[in-house]
Amino acid sequence: MRARTKRLSRAAGLLACVVIVAGCATTAQRQPTVSSPAGAASGGSTPTVNPAPTVPSWFDVQMTDVNTGKSFKISDFSGKVVLVDTMATWCPTCQGEMSQVQLLPGMLGSGASSLVTVSLDVDPNEDSTILKKYAATNKFDWYIAVAPTEVVRFLEMNYDQQFINPPLQPMLFIDKTGGVYGLPFGVKSAISIQKTIADYLTQ
């Protein structure tokens, strides 16, 4: 009886190992490739983002710019570099980072025409009225929108959960061919962002 119990115990243990390994393999397949852009600022953790050859579904989600009231999609900006930060109006670190983003056009010179900036509010409790007032008060005049649920879910599930945690100052950029790259979480100056994206603007 004891021998039979041991055999059953071993079999259960082996089955558990197979399930764990299979689960790990499935997770590995779901996770995108870790990619840091050339010239990325050092320091902070780098989000897991994929320079994918196919167009991610969130590129085609319709959003509304609170500054103009016009609809747009990330895919509208094909052929340009798109800088995307996720934020919330109650987040002081977001406001600080957006103030740095505000400086970029003046620093990039002719390269500014190849850059599109998009800020996405990922707080489900905030709406376009709150966001429009925030943008006007701070004179943030680029594309600013409340992130649709499907965009928030995509960022969280396919890139990194920290992309929906505004105080971490999440930021990514999309190159002219649609590749997506993550910048380190945490404080980023206008100069460090410029250095990261400069080469992509001229490609």
C-alpha positions as a Markdown table, in Angstrom:
| # | Residue | x | y | z |
|---|---|---|---|---|
| 1 | Met | 0.0 | 0.0 | 0.0 |
| 2 | Arg | 2.9 | 2.3 | 0.9 |
| 3 | Ala | 4.6 | 1.6 | -2.4 |
| 4 | Arg | 1.4 | 2.4 | -4.3 |
| 5 | Thr | 1.0 | 5.7 | -2.4 |
| 6 | Lys | 4.6 | 6.6 | -3.2 |
| 7 | Arg | 4.1 | 5.8 | -6.9 |
| 8 | Leu | 0.9 | 7.9 | -7.0 |
| 9 | Ser | 2.7 | 10.8 | -5.2 |
| 10 | Arg | 5.6 | 10.7 | -7.8 |
| 11 | Ala | 3.1 | 10.7 | -10.7 |
| 12 | Ala | 1.3 | 13.7 | -9.2 |
| 13 | Gly | 4.6 | 15.5 | -8.8 |
| 14 | Leu | 5.6 | 14.8 | -12.4 |
| 15 | Leu | 2.2 | 16.0 | -13.6 |
| 16 | Ala | 2.6 | 19.2 | -11.7 |
| 17 | Cys | 6.0 | 19.8 | -13.2 |
| 18 | Val | 4.6 | 19.3 | -16.7 |
| 19 | Val | 1.8 | 21.7 | -16.0 |
| 20 | Ile | 4.2 | 24.4 | -14.7 |
| 21 | Val | 6.6 | 24.0 | -17.6 |
| 22 | Ala | 3.7 | 24.2 | -20.1 |
| 23 | Gly | 2.4 | 27.3 | -18.3 |
| 24 | Cys | 5.8 | 28.9 | -18.5 |
| 25 | Ala | 6.1 | 28.2 | -22.2 |
| 26 | Thr | 2.6 | 29.7 | -22.9 |
| 27 | Thr | 3.6 | 32.8 | -20.9 |
| 28 | Ala | 6.9 | 33.1 | -22.8 |
| 29 | Gln | 5.0 | 33.0 | -26.1 |
| 30 | Arg | 2.6 | 35.8 | -24.9 |
| 31 | Gln | 5.4 | 38.1 | -23.8 |
| 32 | Pro | 6.8 | 40.5 | -26.4 |
| 33 | Thr | 10.5 | 40.9 | -27.0 |
| 34 | Val | 12.3 | 43.2 | -24.7 |
| 35 | Ser | 13.7 | 46.1 | -26.8 |
| 36 | Ser | 15.5 | 49.2 | -25.8 |
| 37 | Pro | 16.0 | 51.9 | -28.4 |
| 38 | Ala | 19.5 | 52.9 | -29.5 |
| 39 | Gly | 20.6 | 55.8 | -27.3 |
| 40 | Ala | 18.1 | 55.1 | -24.6 |
| 41 | Ala | 18.7 | 57.0 | -21.4 |
| 42 | Ser | 20.4 | 54.9 | -18.7 |
| 43 | Gly | 18.8 | 54.4 | -15.3 |
| 44 | Gly | 15.3 | 53.2 | -14.3 |
| 45 | Ser | 13.7 | 50.0 | -15.5 |
| 46 | Thr | 13.0 | 49.4 | -19.2 |
| 47 | Pro | 9.5 | 48.3 | -20.1 |
| 48 | Thr | 8.9 | 45.2 | -22.1 |
| 49 | Val | 7.8 | 46.4 | -25.5 |
| 50 | Asn | 7.9 | 44.8 | -29.0 |
| 51 | Pro | 9.2 | 46.2 | -32.2 |
| 52 | Ala | 6.6 | 44.2 | -34.0 |
| 53 | Pro | 6.5 | 43.6 | -37.8 |
| 54 | Thr | 2.7 | 43.5 | -37.7 |
| 55 | Val | 0.5 | 46.5 | -36.8 |
| 56 | Pro | -0.7 | 46.2 | -33.2 |
| 57 | Ser | -4.4 | 46.4 | -32.8 |
| 58 | Trp | -4.3 | 49.5 | -30.6 |
| 59 | Phe | -2.9 | 51.5 | -33.5 |
| 60 | Asp | -6.4 | 51.4 | -35.2 |
| 61 | Val | -8.5 | 52.4 | -32.2 |
| 62 | Gln | -10.3 | 55.7 | -32.7 |
| 63 | Met | -9.5 | 58.3 | -30.1 |
| 64 | Thr | -10.6 | 62.0 | -29.6 |
| 65 | Asp | -8.1 | 64.8 | -29.2 |
| 66 | Val | -9.5 | 67.0 | -26.3 |
| 67 | Asn | -7.7 | 70.0 | -27.7 |
| 68 | Thr | -9.4 | 70.0 | -31.1 |
| 69 | Gly | -12.3 | 67.6 | -30.7 |
| 70 | Lys | -11.1 | 65.7 | -33.7 |
| 71 | Ser | -10.8 | 61.9 | -34.0 |
| 72 | Phe | -7.4 | 60.2 | -34.7 |
| 73 | Lys | -5.7 | 56.8 | -34.6 |
| 74 | Ile | -2.1 | 56.0 | -34.1 |
| 75 | Ser | -2.1 | 54.5 | -37.6 |
| 76 | Asp | -2.8 | 57.9 | -39.0 |
| 77 | Phe | 0.8 | 58.9 | -38.2 |
| 78 | Ser | 2.5 | 56.2 | -40.3 |
| 79 | Gly | 5.8 | 57.4 | -41.6 |
| 80 | Lys | 6.4 | 59.6 | -38.5 |
| 81 | Val | 7.9 | 59.0 | -35.1 |
| 82 | Val | 5.1 | 58.9 | -32.4 |
| 83 | Leu | 6.0 | 59.6 | -28.8 |
| 84 | Val | 3.3 | 58.3 | -26.4 |
| 85 | Asp | 3.1 | 58.8 | -22.7 |
| 86 | Thr | 0.4 | 57.5 | -20.4 |
| 87 | Met | -0.8 | 59.9 | -17.7 |
| 88 | Ala | -3.5 | 61.1 | -15.3 |
| 89 | Thr | -4.4 | 64.7 | -14.4 |
| 90 | Trp | -3.9 | 64.1 | -10.7 |
| 91 | Cys | -0.3 | 62.9 | -11.2 |
| 92 | Pro | 2.4 | 65.5 | -10.5 |
| 93 | Thr | 5.2 | 63.5 | -12.0 |
| 94 | Cys | 3.1 | 63.2 | -15.2 |
| 95 | Gln | 2.8 | 67.0 | -15.3 |
| 96 | Gly | 6.5 | 67.3 | -14.9 |
| 97 | Glu | 7.3 | 64.9 | -17.7 |
| 98 | Met | 4.7 | 66.5 | -20.0 |
| 99 | Ser | 6.5 | 69.9 | -19.3 |
| 100 | Gln | 9.7 | 68.3 | -20.6 |
| 101 | Val | 7.9 | 66.9 | -23.7 |
| 102 | Gln | 6.6 | 70.5 | -24.2 |
| 103 | Leu | 10.3 | 71.6 | -24.7 |
| 104 | Leu | 11.0 | 69.0 | -27.5 |
| 105 | Pro | 9.8 | 70.8 | -30.6 |
| 106 | Gly | 12.1 | 73.7 | -29.9 |
| 107 | Met | 15.1 | 71.4 | -29.3 |
| 108 | Leu | 14.5 | 69.2 | -32.4 |
| 109 | Gly | 14.7 | 71.9 | -35.1 |
| 110 | Ser | 13.8 | 70.5 | -38.5 |
| 111 | Gly | 13.3 | 67.1 | -36.9 |
| 112 | Ala | 10.2 | 68.3 | -35.1 |
| 113 | Ser | 8.2 | 67.9 | -38.3 |
| 114 | Ser | 8.8 | 64.1 | -38.1 |
| 115 | Leu | 7.5 | 63.8 | -34.5 |
| 116 | Val | 3.9 | 63.4 | -33.3 |
| 117 | Thr | 3.3 | 63.5 | -29.5 |
| 118 | Val | 0.3 | 61.7 | -28.0 |
| 119 | Ser | -0.6 | 61.8 | -24.3 |
| 120 | Leu | -3.2 | 59.2 | -23.1 |
| 121 | Asp | -5.1 | 59.5 | -19.9 |
| 122 | Val | -5.4 | 55.9 | -18.5 |
| 123 | Asp | -7.4 | 56.8 | -15.4 |
| 124 | Pro | -10.9 | 55.3 | -15.9 |
| 125 | Asn | -12.4 | 57.9 | -13.6 |
| 126 | Glu | -11.4 | 60.9 | -15.7 |
| 127 | Asp | -13.2 | 62.1 | -18.8 |
| 128 | Ser | -12.6 | 64.4 | -21.7 |
| 129 | Thr | -14.0 | 67.5 | -19.9 |
| 130 | Ile | -11.4 | 67.1 | -17.0 |
| 131 | Leu | -8.6 | 66.4 | -19.5 |
| 132 | Lys | -9.4 | 69.3 | -21.7 |
| 133 | Lys | -9.3 | 71.7 | -18.8 |
| 134 | Tyr | -6.0 | 70.2 | -17.7 |
| 135 | Ala | -4.5 | 70.5 | -21.1 |
| 136 | Ala | -5.6 | 74.2 | -21.5 |
| 137 | Thr | -4.4 | 75.1 | -18.0 |
| 138 | Asn | -0.9 | 73.7 | -18.7 |
| 139 | Lys | -0.8 | 74.8 | -22.3 |
| 140 | Phe | -0.2 | 71.2 | -23.5 |
| 141 | Asp | -1.2 | 71.6 | -27.2 |
| 142 | Trp | -0.4 | 68.2 | -28.7 |
| 143 | Tyr | -2.7 | 65.1 | -29.2 |
| 144 | Ile | -4.2 | 64.4 | -25.8 |
| 145 | Ala | -7.0 | 61.9 | -25.3 |
| 146 | Val | -8.7 | 59.7 | -22.8 |
| 147 | Ala | -7.4 | 56.2 | -23.5 |
| 148 | Pro | -10.2 | 53.8 | -24.6 |
| 149 | Thr | -10.5 | 50.6 | -22.6 |
| 150 | Glu | -9.1 | 48.5 | -25.4 |
| 151 | Val | -6.0 | 50.6 | -25.6 |
| 152 | Val | -5.4 | 50.4 | -21.9 |
| 153 | Arg | -5.9 | 46.6 | -21.9 |
| 154 | Phe | -3.5 | 46.2 | -24.8 |
| 155 | Leu | -0.8 | 48.2 | -23.1 |
| 156 | Glu | -1.2 | 46.3 | -19.9 |
| 157 | Met | -1.4 | 42.8 | -21.4 |
| 158 | Asn | 1.0 | 43.0 | -24.2 |
| 159 | Tyr | 3.7 | 45.5 | -23.1 |
| 160 | Asp | 3.9 | 46.0 | -19.3 |
| 161 | Gln | 1.3 | 46.5 | -16.5 |
| 162 | Gln | 3.4 | 49.6 | -15.4 |
| 163 | Phe | 2.2 | 51.4 | -18.5 |
| 164 | Ile | -1.1 | 52.0 | -16.7 |
| 165 | Asn | 0.6 | 53.3 | -13.6 |
| 166 | Pro | 1.0 | 57.1 | -14.3 |
| 167 | Pro | 3.4 | 58.1 | -11.5 |
| 168 | Leu | 6.0 | 55.8 | -13.0 |
| 169 | Gln | 6.1 | 58.2 | -16.0 |
| 170 | Pro | 5.6 | 55.5 | -18.6 |
| 171 | Met | 6.6 | 56.4 | -22.1 |
| 172 | Leu | 7.1 | 54.6 | -25.4 |
| 173 | Phe | 7.7 | 55.7 | -29.0 |
| 174 | Ile | 6.8 | 54.2 | -32.4 |
| 175 | Asp | 9.3 | 54.5 | -35.2 |
| 176 | Lys | 8.4 | 55.3 | -38.8 |
| 177 | Thr | 7.9 | 51.6 | -39.7 |
| 178 | Gly | 5.6 | 50.9 | -36.7 |
| 179 | Gly | 8.2 | 49.4 | -34.3 |
| 180 | Val | 7.4 | 50.1 | -30.7 |
| 181 | Tyr | 10.2 | 50.9 | -28.2 |
| 182 | Gly | 10.0 | 51.5 | -24.4 |
| 183 | Leu | 11.8 | 54.2 | -22.6 |
| 184 | Pro | 13.0 | 53.6 | -19.0 |
| 185 | Phe | 10.3 | 54.2 | -16.4 |
| 186 | Gly | 11.0 | 57.2 | -14.1 |
| 187 | Val | 12.2 | 60.8 | -14.6 |
| 188 | Lys | 13.2 | 61.6 | -18.2 |
| 189 | Ser | 14.5 | 65.1 | -19.2 |
| 190 | Ala | 13.7 | 66.6 | -22.6 |
| 191 | Ile | 17.4 | 66.2 | -23.4 |
| 192 | Ser | 17.4 | 62.4 | -22.7 |
| 193 | Ile | 14.2 | 62.0 | -24.7 |
| 194 | Gln | 15.7 | 63.9 | -27.6 |
| 195 | Lys | 18.9 | 61.8 | -27.5 |
| 196 | Thr | 16.8 | 58.6 | -27.6 |
| 197 | Ile | 14.6 | 59.5 | -30.6 |
| 198 | Ala | 17.0 | 61.7 | -32.6 |
| 199 | Asp | 18.3 | 59.0 | -34.9 |
| 200 | Tyr | 14.8 | 57.6 | -35.5 |
| 201 | Leu | 13.6 | 61.0 | -36.7 |
| 202 | Thr | 16.2 | 61.1 | -39.5 |
| 203 | Gln | 15.8 | 57.5 | -40.7 |
